[in-house]
Amino acid sequence: MVSALSRRMVDVALVLIAVVLAGLIAQDAVLDRGGANRAAEPSAHLVRDPLDLPALRELGLRLDKQGHLAQADAILSFVGRRTWRDGPTEVWLLRRRLDQGRYREAMESADALLRQDADGVTRPALFALLIAAADDPQARPALVARLAPGPWWRADFLRALGVRGASASAAETLSALALGPTPSSSDEYAPLINRLVSGGDVNGAYAAWLSVARPREPDTATLRDGGFTGSSDHTAFTWSAASGVGVSSEVVTAPRALRVDYDGYSAPNLPAQLLVRPPGRYLLTWRERVDPGDSGRLFWRVRCAETNEILARASPPVAGWRAVSLTVEARGAGCPAQWLELAAEPGERRSPVTGWYAAFRLQPLP
């Protein structure tokens, strides 16, 4: 076994799976009138019916316990090909194929077990094993190949991988899917990206996002979707929506703009986007309208993601539409990323305010 798929992890996972599925053997004995005799001596029953699959399975498992691995492999492989996701057989084949380094076949057995477990009882153990497979460069291609057709458990697994797996291995797995016919959805890759951002690895998160999300804008784009024409992928690198008490947001089309309604009193989460740019000076421009025009309770600012230092803040709004510009400095060291965010200054009482924001651009200055 390759080091990443440690013997302990494989044994623990497969013991858990076997415990859950062991009842299938007893169930076969109860449902089948010859079950008792077959369990006592499967070979005797096979004399009468050489293709009796439950009896063959019992014989294969018995040969395994006696140390006859080659014979057990031949019999249980035959059973596995002829039956529809037989739990005990697939458990044995999964362990055997992992021991042999036959990862493609091992992933087929894992898929069969996951597909038959509609209640998700064995999912934690199997997901732990597949997360270990993602961490193994030799096993990962087989895992990606099994994920590519989109089995029903794929989204749940990729979310688990993004939350609990090694970040580099998760990024490699998602990047491999991105190059294939079924790229991962934002629901599948967002947990990894957000985990990296929350952990302070903004550059790693941005690199992973570029390789996994493969955004339409090139990497040279300094700000994503400044015209609010697309949809958020629920990562920090696209616009977030307003959330919480006292606020709502939506994209309107006449003219196309982000509309934010705020009660002027609460402390909600407001739209924002995380910018990762090379060091230098940038000009941020946009158009806005705030009603009432003398309200300063909504304003845009640029904040260092690492230190929370406010790097720039827009001037108070005026009545009607206006063009706004800010000069922003990306420092690199000590501040590798900056939040472009709408912020609020809550008052002592509710005083509703509505803002419309459009045509954001961020351009490098000479």
C-alpha positions in Angstrom: 0.0 0.0 0.0 1.3 3.4 -0.8 2.1 5.5 2.3 -0.8 8.0 1.9 -3.3 5.1 2.2 -2.0 4.1 5.6 -2.7 0.5 6.7 -4.5 1.9 9.8 -6.9 4.0 7.9 -7.7 1.3 5.4 -8.3 -1.3 8.2 -10.4 1.0 10.3 -12.5 2.1 7.4 -13.1 -1.4 6.1 -13.9 -2.8 9.6 -16.6 -0.2 10.0 -18.0 -1.0 6.6 -17.9 -4.7 7.2 -19.6 -4.4 10.6 -22.5 -2.5 9.0 -22.8 -4.8 6.0 -22.3 -8.1 7.9 -26.0 -8.3 8.4 -26.4 -9.0 4.7 -24.9 -12.4 5.1 -27.3 -13.3 7.9 -30.2 -11.9 5.9 -29.3 -14.1 3.0 -29.5 -17.2 5.3 -32.9 -16.2 6.6 -34.4 -15.4 3.2 -33.0 -18.4 1.4 -34.3 -21.8 2.5 -31.0 -23.4 1.9 -29.1 -20.7 3.8 -28.4 -22.7 6.9 -26.8 -25.6 5.0 -24.9 -23.2 2.7 -23.4 -21.3 5.7 -22.4 -24.6 7.2 -20.8 -26.0 4.1 -21.1 -23.9 0.9 -19.2 -26.4 -1.2 -21.8 -29.1 -0.6 -24.5 -26.8 -2.0 -22.3 -25.9 -5.0 -22.2 -29.5 -6.0 -25.9 -29.2 -6.7 -25.7 -25.6 -8.1 -22.2 -24.5 -9.2 -23.4 -20.9 -9.9 -25.1 -20.2 -6.6 -23.7 -16.8 -5.9 -24.3 -16.6 -2.1 -22.7 -20.0 -1.7 -19.8 -18.9 -3.9 -19.4 -15.8 -1.7 -19.3 -17.9 1.5 -16.7 -20.2 -0.1 -14.6 -17.2 -1.2 -14.7 -15.7 2.3 -13.8 -19.0 3.9 -10.9 -19.5 1.5 -9.6 -16.0 2.5 -9.7 -16.9 6.2 -7.7 -20.1 5.4 -5.1 -18.0 3.6 -5.9 -19.1 0.1 -5.9 -15.5 -1.3 -5.5 -16.3 -5.0 -8.5 -18.8 -5.0 -10.6 -16.4 -2.9 -9.7 -13.6 -5.3 -10.8 -15.6 -8.3 -14.1 -16.6 -6.7 -15.1 -13.3 -5.2 -14.1 -11.4 -8.4 -16.5 -13.7 -10.2 -19.2 -13.0 -7.6 -18.6 -9.3 -7.8 -19.1 -9.3 -11.6 -22.3 -11.4 -11.5 -24.1 -9.7 -8.5 -25.6 -6.3 -8.1 -23.5 -4.5 -5.5 -23.2 -7.3 -3.0 -21.9 -5.6 0.2 -19.7 -8.3 1.8 -18.1 -9.1 -1.6 -17.4 -5.5 -2.5 -15.9 -4.9 1.0 -13.5 -7.8 0.4 -12.7 -6.7 -3.1 -12.1 -3.1 -2.0 -9.5 -4.2 0.6 -7.9 -6.7 -1.8 -7.6 -4.2 -4.7 -6.2 -1.5 -2.4 -3.6 -4.0 -1.1 -2.7 -4.8 -4.7 -2.5 -1.2 -5.8 -5.3 -1.8 -8.3 -7.0 1.5 -7.6 -9.3 1.7 -10.5 -11.0 -1.5 -9.4 -10.9 -0.4 -5.8 -12.8 2.7 -6.7 -15.4 0.7 -8.5 -16.0 -1.3 -5.3 -16.2 1.9 -3.2 -18.7 3.3 -5.7 -20.8 0.2 -5.5 -20.8 0.3 -1.7 -21.8 4.0 -1.6 -24.5 3.5 -4.2 -26.2 0.7 -2.2 -26.0 2.7 1.1 -28.9 5.1 0.6 -29.0 5.8 4.4 -25.4 7.0 4.4 -24.4 4.7 7.3 -21.1 3.7 5.8 -20.4 7.0 4.2 -18.1 8.5 6.9 -15.8 5.4 6.7 -15.8 5.3 3.0 -15.3 9.0 2.6 -12.3 8.8 5.0 -10.8 6.1 2.7 -11.5 8.2 -0.4 -10.0 11.3 1.1 -6.8 9.2 1.8 -6.9 8.1 -1.9 -7.0 11.8 -3.0 -3.8 12.3 -1.0 -2.1 9.5 -2.9 -0.7 10.5 -6.3 -1.0 7.0 -7.6 -4.6 6.5 -6.4 -5.9 10.0 -7.2 -6.4 9.4 -11.0 -8.6 6.4 -10.3 -10.6 8.5 -7.9 -11.0 11.3 -10.4 -12.1 8.8 -13.1 -14.8 7.4 -10.7 -16.0 10.9 -9.8 -16.1 12.2 -13.4 -19.4 10.4 -14.4 -21.1 12.2 -11.5 -22.3 9.5 -9.1 -25.0 10.7 -6.7 -22.5 10.8 -3.8 -20.0 13.0 -5.6 -21.1 16.4 -4.3 -21.2 15.2 -0.7 -17.7 13.7 -1.0 -16.1 16.7 -2.7 -17.5 19.0 0.1 -16.1 16.6 2.7 -12.8 16.6 0.8 -12.7 20.4 0.8 -13.4 20.6 4.5 -11.4 17.6 5.9 -8.8 16.6 3.2 -5.3 18.0 2.7 -5.8 21.2 0.9 -3.2 20.5 -1.8 -4.7 17.1 -2.5 -8.2 18.5 -2.6 -7.1 21.2 -5.0 -5.3 18.6 -7.2 -8.5 16.5 -7.3 -10.8 19.4 -8.2 -8.3 20.7 -10.7 -8.2 17.4 -12.5 -12.0 17.4 -12.6 -11.9 20.9 -14.0 -9.9 19.7 -17.0 -12.4 16.9 -17.8 -15.9 16.7 -19.1 -17.6 17.3 -15.8 -15.9 20.2 -13.9 -16.9 20.6 -10.3 -19.7 23.0 -9.5 -19.3 25.9 -7.1 -21.2 23.9 -4.5 -18.5 21.3 -4.7 -15.4 23.5 -4.7 -16.5 26.4 -2.5 -15.8 24.6 0.8 -12.1 24.2 -0.1 -11.7 27.8 -1.3 -13.5 29.3 1.7 -11.5 27.1 4.1 -8.3 28.4 2.7 -9.4 32.0 2.9 -10.6 31.5 6.5 -7.3 30.0 7.4 -5.4 33.0 6.0 -3.9 31.3 3.0 -5.3 33.8 0.5 -2.7 33.2 -2.2 -3.3 29.5 -2.0 -7.0 30.0 -2.1 -6.7 32.3 -5.1 -4.4 29.9 -7.0 -6.8 27.0 -6.3 -9.8 29.0 -7.3 -8.2 29.9 -10.7 -7.4 26.3 -11.5 -10.7 24.9 -10.2 -13.3 27.5 -11.1 -11.6 28.5 -14.4 -13.4 31.9 -14.5 -14.3 33.5 -17.8 -12.2 36.6 -17.1 -8.5 36.1 -17.5 -6.1 36.1 -14.5 -5.2 39.7 -15.5 -8.7 40.9 -14.6 -8.3 43.0 -11.5 -11.9 42.8 -10.4 -14.5 40.1 -11.1 -17.9 41.0 -12.6 -17.8 44.7 -12.0 -21.0 45.0 -14.1 -23.0 42.5 -12.0 -23.8 40.4 -15.1 -22.9 37.0 -13.6 -23.7 35.0 -10.5 -21.7 34.4 -7.4 -20.0 31.1 -6.9 -20.2 31.6 -3.1 -16.4 32.1 -2.7 -14.7 35.2 -1.6 -13.5 36.0 -5.1 -16.9 36.8 -6.5 -19.5 39.2 -5.1 -21.2 38.1 -1.9 -24.9 38.9 -1.3 -26.2 41.0 1.6 -27.4 38.9 4.5 -28.7 39.3 8.0 -31.3 41.5 9.7 -32.3 44.8 8.1 -30.8 44.4 4.7 -31.5 42.9 1.3 -29.7 43.0 -2.1 -30.5 42.2 -5.7 -29.2 42.9 -9.2 -31.6 45.2 -11.1 -31.5 45.7 -14.9 -32.8 49.2 -15.6 -30.0 50.3 -15.4 -28.0 47.1 -14.5 -26.8 47.7 -11.0 -26.6 46.2 -7.5 -29.4 47.5 -5.3 -29.0 47.4 -1.6 -31.8 48.2 0.9 -30.6 48.9 4.4 -32.6 49.9 7.5 -29.9 52.2 8.7 -29.9 50.6 12.2 -28.8 47.0 12.0 -25.3 45.5 11.6 -25.6 43.1 8.6 -23.2 41.5 6.2 -23.0 43.6 3.1 -21.7 42.8 -0.5 -18.0 42.3 -0.8 -15.3 40.8 -3.0 -11.7 39.7 -2.1 -9.1 41.2 -4.4 -5.7 39.6 -4.9 -3.4 41.8 -7.0 0.3 42.3 -7.5 1.8 45.2 -5.5 1.2 48.6 -7.0 -1.3 51.5 -7.2 -4.7 51.0 -8.7 -7.6 53.2 -9.6 -11.0 52.0 -8.5 -14.0 53.6 -10.2 -17.8 53.0 -10.1 -21.1 54.8 -10.3 -23.6 55.0 -7.5 -26.8 56.5 -6.3 -27.9 56.7 -2.7 -31.4 57.7 -1.5 -31.7 59.8 0.5 -28.6 61.6 -1.0 -27.3 63.0 2.3 -27.2 59.6 4.0 -23.7 58.4 4.9 -24.8 55.2 6.4 -23.7 53.1 3.4 -20.3 53.6 1.9 -17.6 51.6 0.0 -14.2 51.0 1.4 -11.0 48.9 0.8 -9.8 46.9 3.8 -6.6 44.9 4.2 -7.7 41.3 4.7 -4.8 40.5 7.0 -4.6 43.5 9.3 -8.1 45.0 8.8 -6.5 48.4 8.1 -8.8 50.6 6.1 -6.8 51.5 2.9 -9.4 53.7 1.3 -12.9 55.0 1.8 -15.3 56.7 -0.5 -16.5 60.2 0.2 -20.1 60.8 1.4 -22.8 60.4 -1.3 -24.7 63.2 -3.0 -28.2 63.3 -4.5 -28.6 61.4 -7.8 -26.1 59.3 -9.7 -22.4 60.2 -9.4 -19.1 58.8 -10.6 -16.8 57.8 -7.7 -13.0 57.0 -7.8 -10.5 55.8 -5.2 -6.8 55.3 -5.4 -5.8 52.0 -3.8 -2.4 50.7 -3.0 -1.8 46.9 -3.0 1.3 46.5 -0.7 2.0 42.8 -1.2 4.0 41.9 2.0 1.7 42.2 5.0 -1.4 42.7 2.9 -1.6 40.2 0.1 -5.3 40.7 -0.4 -7.8 43.4 0.1 -11.6 43.4 0.7 -13.6 45.7 -1.5 -16.7 45.9 0.6 -19.8 47.9 1.2 -19.9 49.0 4.8 -22.5 50.5 7.1 -22.5 53.0 9.9 -25.6 52.1 11.9 -27.5 54.9 13.5 -29.4 55.0 16.8 -32.7 54.5 15.1 -34.0 53.1 11.9 -33.5 55.4 8.9 -34.0 53.4 5.6 -31.5 54.0 2.8 -31.3 52.5 -0.7 -28.1 52.4 -2.8 -27.6 51.5 -6.4 -24.0 50.6 -7.5 -22.8 49.9 -11.1 -19.8 49.6 -13.4 -17.0 48.8 -11.0 -13.5 48.9 -12.5 -10.0 48.5 -11.0 -7.1 49.6 -13.2 -3.4 49.7 -12.5 -1.8 53.1 -12.4 1.6 53.8 -13.9 
